[in-house]
Amino acid sequence: MKYKHLFFDLDHTLWDFDRNSAESLDELFDTFQLADLGIASAEEFSRHFIAINRKLWADYDKNIITHGYIRQHRFPMVFQALGIDESAVHADLNAEYLRLLPQKPHLLESARELLDYLKDRYTMHIITNGFAEIQAIKMDSAEIAHYFTYVVTSENANAKKPDPLVFQYALSISGASVAESLMIGDNYEADILGAKSVGMDTVFYNQVGAIVDDQPTYDIRHWKELMAIL
């Protein structure tokens, strides 16, 4: 068996961020009576939020902005995109979102089946750029924490994907060698190019079939494909 250690990204890879976020935003829409501000529906609110939040996290991965910037600006940006005066953003909106979101349990299709298949075959870890305290709650809510030996965050690594330092830190604390390690994630730049920079083999969880220049070791659209490989 070539690989001994599997390193997974969490959000959008195992944990269904978009579904969990949409459920949380639906609750916020009702709690804060956002329809009264002129927002047409919870679906419209969620659609704008997910697009803006994804762009902000991409900027964070590139060191353009900070965690704090995301927390402070994402809801005002959503309101602005919806044509609502951003001064109408309730001060507790982001705090309530951060309370609700990690309590949601939904995983992406076949993710739990995959983890059950792999658990006795490999030592598994998480590498995430998400907030450490939030990611821990997410994993507990989804009941997947027990599958993983180490959870590496940008906070405890003092760097974030795609910085090679994150992957070097993960290899160091897990006692894994590059040759026996495989990085698995949905973010081509952060997960795939980052891991390749230290020589790790990679699995690009490429649900939309994106065309990329620098090929990963494996390019898959469904977790059943990974089970066939491993």
Stockholm file with secondary structure:
# STOCKHOLM 1.0

chainA/1-230         MKYKHLFFDLDHTLWDFDRNSAESLDELFDTFQLADLGIASAEEFSRHFIAINRKLWADYDKNIITHGYIRQHRFPMVFQALGIDESAVHADLNAEYLRLLPQKPHLLESARELLDYLKDRYTMHIITNGFAEIQAIKMDSAEIAHYFTYVVTSENANAKKPDPLVFQYALSISGASVAESLMIGDNYEADILGAKSVGMDTVFYNQVGAIVDDQPTYDIRHWKELMAIL
#=GR chainA/1-230 SS CCCCEEEECCBTTTBCHHHHHHHHHHHHHHHTTGGGGTCCCHHHHHHHHHHHHHHHHHHHHTTSSCHHHHHHHHHHHHHHHTTCCGGGSCTTHHHHHHHHGGGCCCBCTTHHHHHHHHTTTSEEEEEECSCHHHHHHHHHHTTCGGGEEEEEEHHHHTSCTTSHHHHHHHHHHHTCCGGGEEEEESCIIIIIIHHHTTTCEEEEECTTCCCCSSCCSEEESSHHHHHHHC
#=GC SS_cons         CCCCEEEECCBTTTBCHHHHHHHHHHHHHHHTTGGGGTCCCHHHHHHHHHHHHHHHHHHHHTTSSCHHHHHHHHHHHHHHHTTCCGGGSCTTHHHHHHHHGGGCCCBCTTHHHHHHHHTTTSEEEEEECSCHHHHHHHHHHTTCGGGEEEEEEHHHHTSCTTSHHHHHHHHHHHTCCGGGEEEEESCIIIIIIHHHTTTCEEEEECTTCCCCSSCCSEEESSHHHHHHHC
//
